[in-house]
């Protein structure tokens, strides 16, 4: 998508960093395939000097890391997960673009996908619950590259964030209510159980 997106210095830097990180992860995956878990233990050994890292967690970390690499070292799983991830980001980007159209922002669907990418990169930063502020900031930065004013971009970002977060809160609330009802049993009637007996 890079040739069809606006020329952004942060986007090119993000692509470069992503390529380097992916290459490093692939090299580690190949080393693990060849030499096993010992490679990860050697790479993790310097972390033992840090006082805030628990030793037992550091002992378990290489095995967990190797298990987590299953998606990379098994070509079939890697292709399936890459395909589903790519498809989900495209669908999310089209959804973000539909909200753009509803907000009277006349951009191509690629702009929606770039908003997804910008928000995804911004989520690396530590943030408040529901990423309030980071989500909006990333959206405004992306839309500024298309010449969209800050107030219009912020309005779009707030609506978009609400549409992304409120359904999750609604589902969580419904699950909490259902769990509470299941734990408490049937709701007692005002007259009590004796009123139902003949």
VOTORFI-211575 format. One record per atom (N, C-alpha, C): residue number from 0; residue in three letters; atom name; x negated, y, z negated. Coordinates in steps of 0.001 Angstrom, whole numbers, plus 500000, padded with zeros to 6 digits. Layout:
REC   vexdren   kolti   lopa       xx       yy       zz
REC       NUM     ALA     CA        X        Y        Z
...
This chain:
REC   vexdren   kolti   lopa       xx       yy       zz
REC         0     UNK      N   499191   498790   500000
REC         0     UNK     CA   500000   500000   500000
REC         0     UNK      C   499153   501267   500000
REC         1     UNK      N   497897   501166   499603
REC         1     UNK     CA   497057   502345   499412
REC         1     UNK      C   497034   503287   500622
REC         2     UNK      N   496950   502794   501872
REC         2     UNK     CA   496919   503733   503005
REC         2     UNK      C   498196   504562   503152
REC         3     UNK      N   499320   504110   502645
REC         3     UNK     CA   500587   504823   502807
REC         3     UNK      C   500955   505676   501603
REC         4     UNK      N   500115   505676   500580
REC         4     UNK     CA   500393   506454   499379
REC         4     UNK      C   499640   507774   499439
REC         5     UNK      N   500080   508761   498657
REC         5     UNK     CA   499356   510045   498659
REC         5     UNK      C   497933   509853   498146
REC         6     UNK      N   497048   510736   498545
REC         6     UNK     CA   495638   510648   498148
REC         6     UNK      C   495502   511121   496697
REC         7     UNK      N   495359   510173   495804
REC         7     UNK     CA   495249   510469   494374
REC         7     UNK      C   493934   509919   493844
REC         8     UNK      N   493171   510764   493158
REC         8     UNK     CA   491883   510306   492638
REC         8     UNK      C   492080   509227   491570
REC         9     UNK      N   493099   509380   490731
REC         9     UNK     CA   493288   508394   489665
REC         9     UNK      C   493727   507050   490220
REC        10     UNK      N   494445   507056   491345
REC        10     UNK     CA   494897   505804   491923
REC        10     UNK      C   493717   505039   492520
REC        11     UNK      N   492839   505744   493201
REC        11     UNK     CA   491651   505089   493763
REC        11     UNK      C   490760   504554   492639
REC        12     UNK      N   490625   505324   491555
REC        12     UNK     CA   489832   504861   490414
REC        12     UNK      C   490477   503627   489781
REC        13     UNK      N   491810   503636   489677
REC        13     UNK     CA   492511   502485   489093
REC        13     UNK      C   492336   501248   489961
REC        14     UNK      N   492377   501422   491282
REC        14     UNK     CA   492168   500287   492179
REC        14     UNK      C   490754   499745   492005
REC        15     UNK      N   489771   500637   491926
REC        15     UNK     CA   488378   500202   491758
REC        15     UNK      C   488195   499448   490451
REC        16     UNK      N   488752   499983   489366
REC        16     UNK     CA   488632   499307   488059
REC        16     UNK      C   489342   497963   488094
REC        17     UNK      N   490510   497914   488718
REC        17     UNK     CA   491262   496660   488811
REC        17     UNK      C   490487   495605   489590
REC        18     UNK      N   489853   496011   490669
REC        18     UNK     CA   489070   495069   491471
REC        18     UNK      C   487890   494537   490664
REC        19     UNK      N   487221   495424   489925
REC        19     UNK     CA   486084   494993   489102
REC        19     UNK      C   486551   494031   488007
REC        20     UNK      N   487654   494369   487331
REC        20     UNK     CA   488162   493495   486265
REC        20     UNK      C   488617   492147   486816
REC        21     UNK      N   489275   492158   487965
REC        21     UNK     CA   489711   490907   488580
REC        21     UNK      C   488518   490052   488975
REC        22     UNK      N   487489   490688   489535
REC        22     UNK     CA   486282   489946   489917
REC        22     UNK      C   485617   489341   488681
REC        23     UNK      N   485536   490111   487596
REC        23     UNK     CA   484935   489599   486359
REC        23     UNK      C   485743   488427   485814
REC        24     UNK      N   487056   488534   485846
REC        24     UNK     CA   487905   487456   485361
REC        24     UNK      C   487755   486203   486221
REC        25     UNK      N   487641   486387   487530
REC        25     UNK     CA   487446   485240   488421
REC        25     UNK      C   486094   484573   488186
REC        26     UNK      N   485053   485374   487952
REC        26     UNK     CA   483728   484807   487653
REC        26     UNK      C   483787   484001   486359
REC        27     UNK      N   484439   484559   485329
REC        27     UNK     CA   484573   483839   484060
REC        27     UNK      C   485366   482555   484266
REC        28     UNK      N   486425   482626   485057
REC        28     UNK     CA   487241   481428   485325
REC        28     UNK      C   486403   480359   486020
REC        29     UNK      N   485605   480759   486989
REC        29     UNK     CA   484746   479787   487680
REC        29     UNK      C   483693   479194   486742
REC        30     UNK      N   483129   480025   485876
REC        30     UNK     CA   482149   479521   484896
REC        30     UNK      C   482809   478551   483919
REC        31     UNK      N   484032   478864   483504
REC        31     UNK     CA   484750   477963   482589
REC        31     UNK      C   485054   476642   483286
REC        32     UNK      N   485444   476698   484558
REC        32     UNK     CA   485689   475467   485309
REC        32     UNK      C   484435   474606   485391
REC        33     UNK      N   483316   475275   485579
REC        33     UNK     CA   482051   474546   485769
REC        33     UNK      C   481461   474051   484445
REC        34     UNK      N   481460   474922   483422
REC        34     UNK     CA   480745   474602   482184
REC        34     UNK      C   481640   474413   480965
REC        35     UNK      N   482913   474706   481083
REC        35     UNK     CA   483839   474490   479975
REC        35     UNK      C   483925   475668   479014
REC        36     UNK      N   484465   475370   477850
REC        36     UNK     CA   484768   476379   476832
REC        36     UNK      C   483529   477048   476263
REC        37     UNK      N   482369   476402   476367
REC        37     UNK     CA   481125   476930   475802
REC        37     UNK      C   480765   478299   476346
REC        38     UNK      N   481113   478572   477605
REC        38     UNK     CA   480814   479873   478214
REC        38     UNK      C   481526   480984   477457
REC        39     UNK      N   482772   480755   477122
REC        39     UNK     CA   483547   481768   476403
REC        39     UNK      C   482993   481946   475001
REC        40     UNK      N   482560   480857   474368
REC        40     UNK     CA   481967   480964   473028
REC        40     UNK      C   480716   481834   473064
REC        41     UNK      N   479901   481665   474092
REC        41     UNK     CA   478678   482465   474226
REC        41     UNK      C   479035   483937   474445
REC        42     UNK      N   480013   484193   475293
REC        42     UNK     CA   480420   485573   475558
REC        42     UNK      C   481063   486233   474340
REC        43     UNK      N   481721   485435   473500
REC        43     UNK     CA   482396   485979   472315
REC        43     UNK      C   481474   486099   471101
REC        44     UNK      N   480299   485488   471154
REC        44     UNK     CA   479392   485484   470001
REC        44     UNK      C   479062   486883   469475
REC        45     UNK      N   478813   487886   470332
REC        45     UNK     CA   478511   489234   469787
REC        45     UNK      C   479655   489829   468964
REC        46     UNK      N   480884   489389   469213
REC        46     UNK     CA   482018   489910   468442
REC        46     UNK      C   481975   489478   466984
REC        47     UNK      N   481226   488429   466675
REC        47     UNK     CA   481138   487942   465293
REC        47     UNK      C   480465   488964   464382
REC        48     UNK      N   479710   489873   464946
REC        48     UNK     CA   479025   490899   464144
REC        48     UNK      C   479961   492007   463682
REC        49     UNK      N   481113   492094   464302
REC        49     UNK     CA   482063   493139   463927
REC        49     UNK      C   482820   492719   462666
REC        50     UNK      N   482808   493568   461629
REC        50     UNK     CA   483402   493171   460342
REC        50     UNK      C   484925   493041   460358
REC        51     UNK      N   485597   493701   461257
REC        51     UNK     CA   487060   493705   461249
REC        51     UNK      C   487669   492555   462047
REC        52     UNK      N   486856   491698   462658
REC        52     UNK     CA   487375   490553   463401
REC        52     UNK      C   487281   489314   462513
REC        53     UNK      N   488416   488694   462188
REC        53     UNK     CA   488392   487502   461331
REC        53     UNK      C   487636   486355   462008
REC        54     UNK      N   486816   485677   461239
REC        54     UNK     CA   485981   484593   461776
REC        54     UNK      C   486830   483425   462290
REC        55     UNK      N   487908   483086   461578
REC        55     UNK     CA   488728   481957   462028
REC        55     UNK      C   489421   482278   463361
REC        56     UNK      N   489820   483530   463546
REC        56     UNK     CA   490433   483923   464816
REC        56     UNK      C   489415   483857   465946
REC        57     UNK      N   488183   484217   465638
REC        57     UNK     CA   487115   484172   466642
REC        57     UNK      C   486774   482742   467017
REC        58     UNK      N   486938   481835   466078
REC        58     UNK     CA   486683   480416   466374
REC        58     UNK      C   487753   479846   467306
REC        59     UNK      N   488992   480279   467113
REC        59     UNK     CA   490098   479774   467941
REC        59     UNK      C   490201   480476   469297
REC        60     UNK      N   489666   481684   469393
REC        60     UNK     CA   489842   482513   470591
REC        60     UNK      C   489362   481848   471883
REC        61     UNK      N   488193   481194   471921
REC        61     UNK     CA   487775   480584   473202
REC        61     UNK      C   488749   479531   473718
REC        62     UNK      N   489269   478703   472831
REC        62     UNK     CA   490225   477678   473270
REC        62     UNK      C   491498   478331   473808
REC        63     UNK      N   491962   479376   473135
REC        63     UNK     CA   493157   480088   473598
REC        63     UNK      C   492893   480772   474939
REC        64     UNK      N   491704   481351   475079
REC        64     UNK     CA   491350   482023   476334
REC        64     UNK      C   491325   481034   477490
REC        65     UNK      N   490727   479866   477258
REC        65     UNK     CA   490652   478845   478307
REC        65     UNK      C   492059   478372   478682
REC        66     UNK      N   492922   478177   477682
REC        66     UNK     CA   494301   477799   477964
REC        66     UNK      C   495018   478875   478768
REC        67     UNK      N   494730   480134   478454
REC        67     UNK     CA   495347   481248   479165
REC        67     UNK      C   494886   481371   480611
REC        68     UNK      N   493727   480816   480909
REC        68     UNK     CA   493208   480861   482275
REC        68     UNK      C   493868   479835   483189
REC        69     UNK      N   494740   479016   482662
REC        69     UNK     CA   495372   477962   483473
REC        69     UNK      C   496023   478527   484725
REC        70     UNK      N   496590   479711   484607
REC        70     UNK     CA   497225   480325   485764
REC        70     UNK      C   496250   480749   486842
REC        71     UNK      N   495003   480998   486456
REC        71     UNK     CA   493998   481393   487442
REC        71     UNK      C   493256   480209   488037
REC        72     UNK      N   492979   479213   487218
REC        72     UNK     CA   492136   478113   487687
REC        72     UNK      C   492924   477030   488400
REC        73     UNK      N   494229   477060   488302
REC        73     UNK     CA   495067   476120   489047
REC        73     UNK      C   495659   476886   490223
REC        74     UNK      N   495165   476627   491443
REC        74     UNK     CA   495592   477444   492595
REC        74     UNK      C   497105   477503   492783
REC        75     UNK      N   497796   476410   492592
REC        75     UNK     CA   499247   476401   492792
REC        75     UNK      C   499936   477342   491804
REC        76     UNK      N   499546   477252   490531
REC        76     UNK     CA   500138   478127   489504
REC        76     UNK      C   499758   479580   489783
REC        77     UNK      N   498506   479813   490202
REC        77     UNK     CA   498059   481177   490486
REC        77     UNK      C   498865   481796   491617
REC        78     UNK      N   499090   481044   492688
REC        78     UNK     CA   499852   481577   493822
REC        78     UNK      C   501308   481841   493454
REC        79     UNK      N   501896   480915   492697
REC        79     UNK     CA   503295   481094   492290
REC        79     UNK      C   503430   482309   491376
REC        80     UNK      N   502548   482432   490390
REC        80     UNK     CA   502654   483561   489458
REC        80     UNK      C   502353   484878   490165
REC        81     UNK      N   501382   484884   491090
REC        81     UNK     CA   501101   486103   491859
REC        81     UNK      C   502309   486494   492702
REC        82     UNK      N   502930   485513   493337
REC        82     UNK     CA   504098   485787   494168
REC        82     UNK      C   505258   486347   493366
REC        83     UNK      N   505570   485704   492219
REC        83     UNK     CA   506685   486180   491396
REC        83     UNK      C   506392   487557   490807
REC        84     UNK      N   505143   487784   490387
REC        84     UNK     CA   504785   489090   489830
REC        84     UNK      C   504911   490174   490885
REC        85     UNK      N   504398   489904   492087
REC        85     UNK     CA   504490   490880   493171
REC        85     UNK      C   505951   491167   493513
REC        86     UNK      N   506747   490121   493612
REC        86     UNK     CA   508165   490300   493926
REC        86     UNK      C   508872   491119   492843
REC        87     UNK      N   508561   490836   491572
REC        87     UNK     CA   509231   491575   490494
REC        87     UNK      C   508855   493053   490519
REC        88     UNK      N   507588   493364   490832
REC        88     UNK     CA   507180   494771   490904
REC        88     UNK      C   507846   495458   492087
REC        89     UNK      N   508008   494745   493214
REC        89     UNK     CA   508677   495340   494376
REC        89     UNK      C   510144   495611   494057
REC        90     UNK      N   510810   494644   493421
REC        90     UNK     CA   512222   494830   493056
REC        90     UNK      C   512360   495986   492063
REC        91     UNK      N   511467   496043   491095
REC        91     UNK     CA   511494   497144   490124
REC        91     UNK      C   511255   498478   490820
REC        92     UNK      N   510309   498499   491766
REC        92     UNK     CA   510036   499727   492519
REC        92     UNK      C   511224   500180   493342
REC        93     UNK      N   511922   499237   493953
REC        93     UNK     CA   513129   499590   494718
REC        93     UNK      C   514200   500133   493768
REC        94     UNK      N   514322   499524   492593
REC        94     UNK     CA   515265   500039   491590
REC        94     UNK      C   514912   501456   491158
REC        95     UNK      N   513621   501719   490949
REC        95     UNK     CA   513184   503068   490580
REC        95     UNK      C   513485   504045   491719
REC        96     UNK      N   513330   503594   492964
REC        96     UNK     CA   513620   504439   494122
REC        96     UNK      C   515122   504753   494199
REC        97     UNK      N   515963   503774   493885
REC        97     UNK     CA   517413   504000   493898
REC        97     UNK      C   517771   505092   492887
REC        98     UNK      N   517124   505066   491723
REC        98     UNK     CA   517369   506121   490729
REC        98     UNK      C   516859   507459   491265
REC        99     UNK      N   515756   507437   492032
REC        99     UNK     CA   515272   508672   492675
REC        99     UNK      C   516338   509239   493605
REC       100     UNK      N   516907   508365   494428
REC       100     UNK     CA   517940   508801   495374
REC       100     UNK      C   519139   509376   494611
REC       101     UNK      N   519513   508725   493509
REC       101     UNK     CA   520631   509224   492708
REC       101     UNK      C   520288   510562   492059
REC       102     UNK      N   519004   510809   491844
REC       102     UNK     CA   518545   512078   491260
REC       102     UNK      C   518279   513126   492329
REC       103     UNK      N   518615   512816   493581
REC       103     UNK     CA   518422   513706   494723
REC       103     UNK      C   516942   514009   494970
REC       104     UNK      N   516087   513011   494726
REC       104     UNK     CA   514670   513108   495075
REC       104     UNK      C   514499   512290   496346
REC       105     UNK      N   514220   512968   497441
REC       105     UNK     CA   514192   512331   498761
REC       105     UNK      C   512775   511853   499091
REC       106     UNK      N   512406   510700   498593
REC       106     UNK     CA   511104   510107   498884
REC       106     UNK      C   511304   508689   499409
REC       107     UNK      N   510244   508094   499912
REC       107     UNK     CA   510329   506734   500447
REC       107     UNK      C   510345   505711   499312
REC       108     UNK      N   510741   504486   499591
REC       108     UNK     CA   510709   503436   498565
REC       108     UNK      C   509312   503206   497992
REC       109     UNK      N   508264   503535   498767
REC       109     UNK     CA   506904   503391   498244
REC       109     UNK      C   506666   504280   497026
REC       110     UNK      N   507373   505412   496967
REC       110     UNK     CA   507251   506291   495800
REC       110     UNK      C   507761   505589   494544
REC       111     UNK      N   508830   504816   494693
REC       111     UNK     CA   509342   504053   493549
REC       111     UNK      C   508333   503023   493074
REC       112     UNK      N   507675   502376   494029
REC       112     UNK     CA   506662   501382   493656
REC       112     UNK      C   505462   502064   493015
REC       113     UNK      N   505088   503254   493505
REC       113     UNK     CA   503977   503980   492889
REC       113     UNK      C   504326   504406   491464
REC       114     UNK      N   505583   504757   491219
REC       114     UNK     CA   506007   505085   489845
REC       114     UNK      C   505836   503856   488951
REC       115     UNK      N   506203   502677   489457
REC       115     UNK     CA   506019   501438   488681
REC       115     UNK      C   504539   501242   488359
REC       116     UNK      N   503686   501446   489363
REC       116     UNK     CA   502240   501274   489161
REC       116     UNK      C   501713   502284   488145
REC       117     UNK      N   502127   503541   488296
REC       117     UNK     CA   501676   504575   487359
REC       117     UNK      C   502097   504284   485931
REC       118     UNK      N   503343   503855   485753
REC       118     UNK     CA   503828   503526   484408
REC       118     UNK      C   503082   502306   483874
REC       119     UNK      N   502866   501313   484737
REC       119     UNK     CA   502130   500125   484311
REC       119     UNK      C   500721   500456   483846
REC       120     UNK      N   500050   501337   484575
REC       120     UNK     CA   498700   501745   484166
REC       120     UNK      C   498741   502552   482870
REC       121     UNK      N   499748   503401   482719
REC       121     UNK     CA   499847   504226   481515
REC       121     UNK      C   500131   503387   480278
REC       122     UNK      N   500763   502230   480456
REC       122     UNK     CA   501084   501378   479307
REC       122     UNK      C   499839   500790   478655
REC       123     UNK      N   498696   500942   479303
REC       123     UNK     CA   497436   500522   478687
REC       123     UNK      C   497154   501371   477456
REC       124     UNK      N   497596   502623   477489
REC       124     UNK     CA   497357   503551   476384
REC       124     UNK      C   498222   503185   475176
REC       125     UNK      N   497664   503345   473983
REC       125     UNK     CA   498514   503153   472795
REC       125     UNK      C   499620   504212   472803
REC       126     UNK      N   500815   503806   472417
REC       126     UNK     CA   501925   504758   472461
REC       126     UNK      C   502935   504456   471371
REC       127     UNK      N   503933   505317   471316
REC       127     UNK     CA   505007   505174   470336
REC       127     UNK      C   505919   504015   470752
REC       128     UNK      N   506844   503604   469865
REC       128     UNK     CA   507804   502578   470264
REC       128     UNK      C   508562   502999   471521
REC       129     UNK      N   508800   502042   472392
REC       129     UNK     CA   509461   502243   473685
REC       129     UNK      C   508650   503145   474604
REC       130     UNK      N   507388   503403   474266
REC       130     UNK     CA   506472   504209   475084
REC       130     UNK      C   507035   505595   475384
REC       131     UNK      N   507744   506154   474413
REC       131     UNK     CA   508320   507492   474605
REC       131     UNK      C   507178   508484   474783
REC       132     UNK      N   507226   509225   475836
REC       132     UNK     CA   506190   510205   476153
REC       132     UNK      C   505222   509694   477202
REC       133     UNK      N   504682   508502   476990
REC       133     UNK     CA   503749   507921   477959
REC       133     UNK      C   504488   507590   479251
REC       134     UNK      N   505657   506987   479126
REC       134     UNK     CA   506486   506643   480282
REC       134     UNK      C   506802   507897   481084
REC       135     UNK      N   507279   508920   480399
REC       135     UNK     CA   507665   510157   481083
REC       135     UNK      C   506451   510851   481683
REC       136     UNK      N   505356   510902   480938
REC       136     UNK     CA   504143   511554   481433
REC       136     UNK      C   503625   510905   482705
REC       137     UNK      N   503598   509570   482723
REC       137     UNK     CA   503117   508853   483906
REC       137     UNK      C   504027   509131   485097
REC       138     UNK      N   505315   509152   484861
REC       138     UNK     CA   506264   509404   485945
REC       138     UNK      C   506087   510805   486513
REC       139     UNK      N   505911   511786   485651
REC       139     UNK     CA   505717   513170   486112
REC       139     UNK      C   504426   513285   486912
REC       140     UNK      N   503352   512650   486447
REC       140     UNK     CA   502073   512703   487165
REC       140     UNK      C   502216   512110   488561
REC       141     UNK      N   502890   510966   488657
REC       141     UNK     CA   503064   510328   489968
REC       141     UNK      C   503888   511212   490891
REC       142     UNK      N   504997   511735   490407
REC       142     UNK     CA   505872   512527   491270
REC       142     UNK      C   505257   513878   491640
REC       143     UNK      N   504364   514391   490807
REC       143     UNK     CA   503662   515632   491140
REC       143     UNK      C   502826   515443   492405
REC       144     UNK      N   502295   514245   492609
REC       144     UNK     CA   501510   513967   493813
REC       144     UNK      C   502350   514096   495081
REC       145     UNK      N   503658   513944   494952
REC       145     UNK     CA   504568   514098   496095
REC       145     UNK      C   505131   515507   496203
REC       146     UNK      N   504674   516413   495334
REC       146     UNK     CA   505162   517786   495379
REC       146     UNK      C   506463   518008   494639
REC       147     UNK      N   506861   517073   493811
REC       147     UNK     CA   508095   517221   493024
REC       147     UNK      C   507761   518053   491784
REC       148     UNK      N   508578   519046   491499
REC       148     UNK     CA   508352   519919   490350
REC       148     UNK      C   508448   519174   489028
REC       149     UNK      N   507795   519721   488017
REC       149     UNK     CA   507749   519063   486705
REC       149     UNK      C   509123   518873   486086
REC       150     UNK      N   510006   519885   486201
REC       150     UNK     CA   511315   519769   485549
REC       150     UNK      C   512171   518698   486222
REC       151     UNK      N   512120   518626   487554
REC       151     UNK     CA   512878   517591   488266
REC       151     UNK      C   512299   516217   487951
REC       152     UNK      N   510963   516131   487942
REC       152     UNK     CA   510300   514849   487654
REC       152     UNK      C   510598   514386   486228
REC       153     UNK      N   510598   515327   485287
REC       153     UNK     CA   510882   514959   483896
REC       153     UNK      C   512329   514515   483728
REC       154     UNK      N   513243   515187   484395
REC       154     UNK     CA   514653   514775   484329
REC       154     UNK      C   514811   513355   484864
REC       155     UNK      N   514186   513085   485997
REC       155     UNK     CA   514211   511740   486581
REC       155     UNK      C   513606   510728   485602
REC       156     UNK      N   512468   511088   485006
REC       156     UNK     CA   511780   510172   484092
REC       156     UNK      C   512643   509847   482879
REC       157     UNK      N   513346   510833   482348
REC       157     UNK     CA   514195   510594   481176
REC       157     UNK      C   515351   509654   481511
REC       158     UNK      N   515986   509877   482662
REC       158     UNK     CA   517082   508995   483088
REC       158     UNK      C   516551   507588   483330
REC       159     UNK      N   515423   507505   484018
REC       159     UNK     CA   514818   506210   484324
REC       159     UNK      C   514451   505451   483052
REC       160     UNK      N   513866   506163   482099
REC       160     UNK     CA   513484   505530   480838
REC       160     UNK      C   514717   505048   480077
REC       161     UNK      N   515752   505873   480070
REC       161     UNK     CA   516987   505473   479400
REC       161     UNK      C   517564   504204   480037
REC       162     UNK      N   517558   504156   481365
REC       162     UNK     CA   518079   502977   482067
REC       162     UNK      C   517233   501734   481821
REC       163     UNK      N   515966   501917   481481
REC       163     UNK     CA   515095   500782   481206
REC       163     UNK      C   515169   500315   479761
REC       164     UNK      N   515422   501229   478836
REC       164     UNK     CA   515364   500884   477415
REC       164     UNK      C   516729   500556   476817
REC       165     UNK      N   517754   501310   477166
REC       165     UNK     CA   519069   501102   476532
REC       165     UNK      C   519636   499698   476738
REC       166     UNK      N   519527   499090   477922
REC       166     UNK     CA   520024   497714   478042
REC       166     UNK      C   519313   496741   477096
REC       167     UNK      N   518029   496964   476874
REC       167     UNK     CA   517296   496093   475941
REC       167     UNK      C   517819   496256   474518
REC       168     UNK      N   518091   497515   474127
REC       168     UNK     CA   518652   497750   472800
REC       168     UNK      C   520028   497118   472673
REC       169     UNK      N   520842   497214   473715
REC       169     UNK     CA   522189   496631   473686
REC       169     UNK      C   522123   495112   473544
REC       170     UNK      N   521239   494478   474293
REC       170     UNK     CA   521082   493017   474188
REC       170     UNK      C   520561   492640   472808
REC       171     UNK      N   519587   493384   472298
REC       171     UNK     CA   519046   493087   470969
REC       171     UNK      C   520123   493235   469892
REC       172     UNK      N   520916   494283   469981
REC       172     UNK     CA   521990   494483   468995
REC       172     UNK      C   523006   493352   469074
REC       173     UNK      N   523380   492946   470280
REC       173     UNK     CA   524340   491841   470433
REC       173     UNK      C   523771   490551   469867
REC       174     UNK      N   522510   490293   470094
REC       174     UNK     CA   521889   489076   469544
REC       174     UNK      C   521820   489113   468024
REC       175     UNK      N   521530   490277   467472
REC       175     UNK     CA   521493   490402   466006
REC       175     UNK      C   522872   490174   465394
REC       176     UNK      N   523900   490730   466020
REC       176     UNK     CA   525267   490541   465524
REC       176     UNK      C   525653   489063   465634
REC       177     UNK      N   525347   488436   466760
REC       177     UNK     CA   525673   487016   466938
REC       177     UNK      C   524941   486152   465911
REC       178     UNK      N   523696   486483   465649
REC       178     UNK     CA   522929   485706   464662
REC       178     UNK      C   523515   485879   463264
REC       179     UNK      N   523891   487102   462952
REC       179     UNK     CA   524464   487354   461627
REC       179     UNK      C   525789   486620   461459
REC       180     UNK      N   526637   486643   462497
REC       180     UNK     CA   527918   485947   462429
REC       180     UNK      C   527711   484441   462290
REC       181     UNK      N   526730   483901   463006
REC       181     UNK     CA   526449   482471   462929
REC       181     UNK      C   525958   482093   461523
REC       182     UNK      N   525163   482959   460913
REC       182     UNK     CA   524612   482687   459591
REC       182     UNK      C   525686   482791   458509
REC       183     UNK      N   526621   483764   458654
REC       183     UNK     CA   527646   483984   457629
REC       183     UNK      C   528834   483047   457777
REC       184     UNK      N   528994   482430   458918
REC       184     UNK     CA   530126   481531   459124
REC       184     UNK      C   531346   482295   459575
REC       185     UNK      N   532528   481652   459509
REC       185     UNK     CA   533754   482323   459973
REC       185     UNK      C   534077   483546   459124
REC       186     UNK      N   534684   484500   459751
REC       186     UNK     CA   535066   485731   459061
REC       186     UNK      C   536281   485433   458186
REC       187     UNK      N   536218   485752   456882
REC       187     UNK     CA   537371   485484   456006
REC       187     UNK      C   538555   486390   456363
REC       188     UNK      N   539748   485866   456174
REC       188     UNK     CA   540948   486655   456451
REC       188     UNK      C   541291   487481   455216
REC       189     UNK      N   542174   488449   455398
REC       189     UNK     CA   542570   489298   454267
REC       189     UNK      C   543351   488508   453228
REC       190     UNK      N   544125   487525   453655
REC       190     UNK     CA   544975   486763   452741
REC       190     UNK      C   544222   485589   452107
REC       191     UNK      N   543077   485262   452652
REC       191     UNK     CA   542348   484127   452113
REC       191     UNK      C   542794   482849   452792
REC       192     UNK      N   542050   481767   452557
REC       192     UNK     CA   542354   480472   453182
REC       192     UNK      C   543652   479863   452646
REC       193     UNK      N   544014   480181   451409
REC       193     UNK     CA   545209   479570   450817
REC       193     UNK      C   546498   480000   451526
REC       194     UNK      N   546469   481204   452131
REC       194     UNK     CA   547658   481690   452814
REC       194     UNK      C   547950   480901   454080
REC       195     UNK      N   546915   480223   454605
REC       195     UNK     CA   547113   479436   455817
REC       195     UNK      C   547624   478035   455540
REC       196     UNK      N   547577   477623   454287
REC       196     UNK     CA   548015   476267   453953
REC       196     UNK      C   549544   476239   453882
REC       197     UNK      N   550178   475100   454322
REC       197     UNK     CA   551650   475025   454283
REC       197     UNK      C   552181   474924   452888
